[in-house]
Amino acid sequence: MIQQIEIIASTDGTVLVLGETGTGKELIAREIHRRSRRKDKPLVQVNCASVPTELYESEFFGHARGAFTSAVRDRVGRFEVAAGGTLFLDEIGEVPLEVQGKLLRVLQEKTYERVGEDRTRRADVRIIAATNRNLQNEVSTGRFRSDLYYRLNIFPIKAAPLRDRKEDIPLLAAHFIDLAVRELECKRPRLTDAGIKALQDYDWPGNVRELRNVIERTTIVAQGGALFFELPVTVDRPNSNETGPHSPGLDGKADVEPDYFTEAEIRRLERENILAVLRKTGWKIKGIDGAAELLGIKPTTLASRMEKLGLKRPREMEDTE
């Protein structure tokens, strides 16, 4: 991605940034602008999803006083505000079909008029558009103009979802901890191995934006202690070549493996896992390298689960204290 940014930043080529919500499309646009010859001019962002349908033309091109009922004064459009710089059209797929033709004309001819005005103005801007939609599908269904799509899709950059680059999570988490400590003036928490595993076991439907929100929230709660993440985890079943309740038996006949765990199986697996960690830590529950920290849960949560599962500290260990 960095190589693509370096290639396109030195030109005025139109860029289409594709990716799910929260993958950092705006950051890509900002980095392209920062490396471009237009870096000393404005970077102006328009969130196309938040513009009322009847105000798109005014938002893009501006309007003259009296152009419509509420136009009590002249208004400068975003193309004019971004003159000499970069115009970032976020969520471009939300632009109504009736406005897309006028947007195409600006991209092709580099000229436009304010609403209610005859004077033609020059659009000296570099266009970066972004969307979380599949614009090819939008074109095939008639919701997006094919000519505008081809005009925007000169240099596409794909922002990968976080679930496809989980190796980045430790670095991103450390970065967001630094930001949270500085911006929120919190005590610096500890990011443990168990914490990193919990983060990497989650698929992050909200992508990097969701990760940052989770880090900020848990940093506040941690108050300088270990970070504990309560996130859904996908449990992998045992491999079919291992001896287990659903693996081939001693008679060579294979049982049918169900696609679920029973409640009893879940309790058994949880009990065995907690017991293994307690033995590893010498039944130390709290503190650094305690069972709670290794499991990535709060000590109070671990104590509650131990009670529920009937796990008690061995008497001989109590007698030695």
C-alpha positions in Angstrom: 0.0 0.0 0.0 2.8 2.4 0.8 4.4 1.7 -2.5 1.1 2.5 -4.3 0.9 5.7 -2.3 4.4 6.7 -3.3 3.7 6.0 -6.9 0.5 8.0 -7.2 1.3 10.8 -4.7 3.7 12.6 -7.0 1.1 12.8 -9.8 -2.3 14.5 -10.0 -4.0 11.2 -10.9 -7.5 10.5 -9.5 -7.5 7.8 -6.7 -10.3 5.5 -5.7 -9.7 4.0 -2.2 -11.7 0.8 -1.6 -12.3 -0.9 1.7 -14.7 -1.7 4.5 -15.7 0.8 7.1 -13.0 1.5 9.6 -10.0 0.3 7.5 -8.4 3.7 7.3 -9.4 5.0 3.9 -9.2 8.6 5.2 -5.7 8.0 6.5 -4.7 6.8 3.0 -6.1 10.0 1.5 -4.3 12.2 4.0 -1.0 10.4 3.3 -1.4 10.8 -0.5 -2.0 14.5 0.0 0.9 14.8 2.4 3.3 13.4 -0.1 2.0 15.3 -3.1 3.0 18.6 -4.6 -0.3 20.0 -3.3 0.6 19.4 0.4 0.8 23.1 1.3 -2.7 23.6 0.0 -6.0 22.5 1.6 -7.1 18.9 2.0 -10.9 19.2 2.0 -13.1 16.3 2.9 -16.8 15.8 2.0 -18.7 12.9 3.6 -21.1 12.2 0.8 -23.3 10.1 3.0 -24.1 13.0 5.3 -25.2 15.5 2.6 -29.0 16.0 2.0 -30.0 15.0 -1.5 -31.2 18.5 -2.4 -28.0 20.1 -1.3 -25.4 18.1 -3.1 -24.8 20.6 -5.9 -24.5 23.5 -3.4 -22.1 21.4 -1.3 -19.9 20.6 -4.2 -20.1 23.8 -6.3 -21.6 26.5 -4.1 -24.6 28.7 -4.9 -25.4 32.3 -5.6 -27.7 34.4 -3.4 -31.3 33.8 -4.3 -30.6 30.5 -6.2 -33.3 28.9 -4.0 -35.5 29.8 -1.0 -32.9 29.4 1.7 -30.0 30.9 -0.3 -29.8 34.2 1.6 -26.1 34.7 0.7 -23.5 33.5 -1.7 -21.9 30.2 -0.7 -18.5 28.8 -1.7 -18.5 25.1 -2.6 -16.0 22.5 -1.6 -14.3 22.5 -5.1 -13.6 26.1 -4.6 -12.4 25.7 -1.0 -10.0 23.0 -2.1 -8.6 25.1 -4.9 -4.9 24.1 -5.5 -5.2 21.2 -3.1 -7.0 17.9 -2.7 -10.7 17.1 -2.5 -11.5 13.9 -0.7 -15.0 12.5 -1.5 -15.7 10.0 1.1 -18.5 7.4 0.6 -18.7 8.4 -3.1 -21.2 5.6 -3.6 -23.8 7.6 -1.8 -24.0 10.4 -4.4 -27.4 10.4 -6.0 -27.6 9.3 -9.7 -28.9 12.7 -10.8 -25.8 14.5 -9.4 -23.3 12.0 -10.7 -23.4 13.4 -14.2 -22.5 16.9 -13.0 -19.7 15.5 -10.9 -18.4 13.6 -14.0 -18.4 16.8 -16.0 -16.1 18.5 -13.4 -13.7 15.6 -13.4 -13.5 15.6 -17.2 -13.6 19.3 -18.1 -12.2 20.8 -14.8 -14.9 23.4 -14.8 -18.2 24.1 -12.9 -20.8 26.7 -12.1 -22.3 27.7 -8.8 -26.0 26.9 -8.5 -27.9 29.9 -9.8 -24.9 31.5 -11.5 -23.7 31.5 -15.1 -20.0 32.2 -14.5 -17.8 29.2 -15.2 -15.1 28.5 -12.7 -12.0 26.3 -13.0 -11.6 23.3 -10.7 -8.0 23.1 -9.8 -8.2 20.1 -7.4 -6.9 16.6 -7.1 -9.7 14.1 -6.5 -9.5 11.2 -4.1 -12.7 9.2 -3.7 -13.4 6.4 -1.2 -16.2 3.9 -0.7 -17.1 0.8 1.2 -19.5 -0.3 -1.5 -18.7 -2.5 -4.5 -19.1 0.1 -7.2 -19.0 -2.5 -10.0 -22.1 -4.1 -8.5 -23.6 -0.6 -8.2 -23.0 0.0 -11.9 -24.5 -3.3 -12.9 -27.7 -2.5 -10.9 -27.9 1.0 -12.4 -27.3 2.8 -9.1 -23.9 4.3 -10.2 -22.9 5.6 -13.6 -20.4 3.5 -15.4 -18.6 6.5 -17.0 -18.1 8.1 -13.6 -16.9 4.8 -12.1 -14.3 4.4 -14.9 -13.3 8.1 -14.4 -12.8 7.5 -10.6 -11.1 4.1 -10.9 -7.9 5.3 -12.6 -5.7 4.3 -9.7 -7.5 2.0 -7.1 -6.0 1.3 -3.7 -7.5 -1.5 -1.6 -7.5 -1.0 2.2 -7.4 -4.6 3.6 -9.7 -5.5 6.5 -8.0 -6.0 9.9 -9.0 -9.7 9.9 -6.7 -10.3 6.9 -3.7 -8.7 8.6 -3.8 -9.8 12.2 0.0 -9.7 12.3 -0.4 -5.9 12.4 -2.5 -6.0 15.6 0.3 -5.9 18.2 1.8 -2.8 16.5 -1.5 -1.1 16.1 -2.5 -1.8 19.7 0.8 -0.4 21.0 0.3 2.7 18.9 -3.2 3.2 20.2 -2.1 2.7 23.8 0.4 5.5 23.3 -2.2 7.8 21.8 -4.7 7.0 24.6 -2.1 7.6 27.3 -1.2 11.0 25.8 -4.7 12.2 24.7 -6.7 10.9 27.7 -3.9 11.5 30.3 -4.3 7.9 31.6 -1.8 5.7 33.4 0.1 3.5 31.0 -1.4 -0.1 31.0 0.3 -3.4 30.3 -0.5 -5.2 27.1 0.1 -8.9 28.0 0.6 -11.9 25.7 -2.9 -13.1 26.6 -4.2 -9.7 25.7 -2.6 -9.8 22.3 -4.0 -13.3 21.7 -7.4 -12.1 22.6 -7.1 -9.3 20.1 -5.9 -11.6 17.4 -8.6 -14.2 18.0 -11.3 -11.6 17.2 -12.3 -10.8 13.6 -12.9 -7.0 14.1 -16.0 -6.3 11.9 -15.3 -2.6 12.7 -11.7 -2.9 11.6 -9.0 -0.6 12.9 -11.5 2.0 14.1 -13.1 -0.6 16.3 -9.7 -1.7 17.6 -8.8 1.9 18.6 -12.1 2.3 20.4 -11.6 -0.9 22.4 -8.0 0.0 23.3 -9.1 3.5 24.5 -11.9 2.0 26.6 -9.8 -0.7 28.2 -6.9 1.7 28.8 -9.2 3.9 30.9 -10.6 0.9 32.8 -7.2 -0.7 33.4 -5.9 2.3 35.5 -2.3 1.3 34.8 -2.8 -2.4 35.2 -3.1 -5.2 32.7 -5.5 -4.8 29.7 -8.4 -7.3 29.8 -10.4 -7.7 26.6 -13.9 -9.2 26.7 -14.2 -10.1 23.0 -15.9 -13.0 21.2 -13.5 -15.9 20.5 -13.8 -18.6 17.9 -13.1 -22.0 19.5 -11.4 -24.5 17.2 -12.5 -28.1 17.5 -9.9 -30.8 18.0 -8.3 -32.2 14.9 -10.0 -35.3 13.5 -6.7 -37.3 13.8 -6.6 -36.8 17.6 -8.1 -39.1 20.1 -11.2 -37.4 21.6 -14.9 -37.8 22.1 -15.6 -37.3 18.4 -12.5 -38.9 16.8 -12.2 -42.4 15.4 -12.7 -45.0 18.2 -10.5 -48.0 19.0 -12.6 -50.2 16.8 -11.7 -48.1 13.8 -15.2 -46.7 13.3 -15.4 -42.9 13.1 -18.1 -41.1 15.0 -20.0 -38.4 13.2 -18.5 -35.1 14.4 -21.2 -32.5 15.2 -20.8 -28.8 14.2 -21.3 -27.6 17.7 -20.3 -28.0 21.3 -22.7 -29.0 24.0 -23.0 -27.0 27.2 -21.3 -29.8 29.1 -18.4 -29.9 26.7 -17.9 -26.1 26.9 -17.9 -26.3 30.8 -15.4 -29.3 30.6 -13.1 -27.5 28.2 -13.2 -24.3 30.3 -12.6 -26.1 33.5 -9.6 -28.0 32.1 -8.1 -24.8 30.6 -8.4 -22.8 33.9 -7.1 -25.7 35.9 -4.0 -26.0 33.6 -3.3 -22.3 34.0 -3.7 -22.4 37.8 -1.3 -25.3 38.0 1.2 -23.4 35.8 1.1 -20.3 38.0 1.1 -22.3 41.3 -2.5 -21.2 41.9 -1.5 -17.5 41.8 -4.6 -15.6 40.6 -3.7 -11.9 40.8 -0.8 -9.8 39.7 1.8 -10.1 36.9 2.1 -13.7 35.6 -1.0 -14.6 37.6 -3.6 -16.9 36.2 -6.0 -14.1 35.5 -3.4 -12.2 33.5 -2.4 -15.2 31.5 -6.0 -16.0 30.7 -6.7 -12.3 29.8 -9.5 -11.9 32.2 -10.0 -9.9 35.5 -9.1 -11.6 38.8 -12.7 -11.2 40.0 -14.0 -12.9 36.8 -11.6 -15.8 37.3 -12.6 -16.2 40.9 -16.2 -16.3 39.9 -15.6 -18.9 37.3 -13.5 -21.0 39.7 -16.4 -21.0 42.1 -18.9 -21.9 39.4 -16.7 -24.8 38.1 -15.8 -26.1 41.6 -12.1 -25.3 41.4 -10.5 -24.8 44.8 -6.9 -24.3 45.9 -5.4 -27.6 47.0 -5.3 -28.0 50.8 -1.7 -28.9 50.9 -0.8 -25.6 49.3 -2.8 -23.7 51.9 -1.0 -25.6 54.7 2.4 -24.5 53.4 1.5 -20.8 53.7 
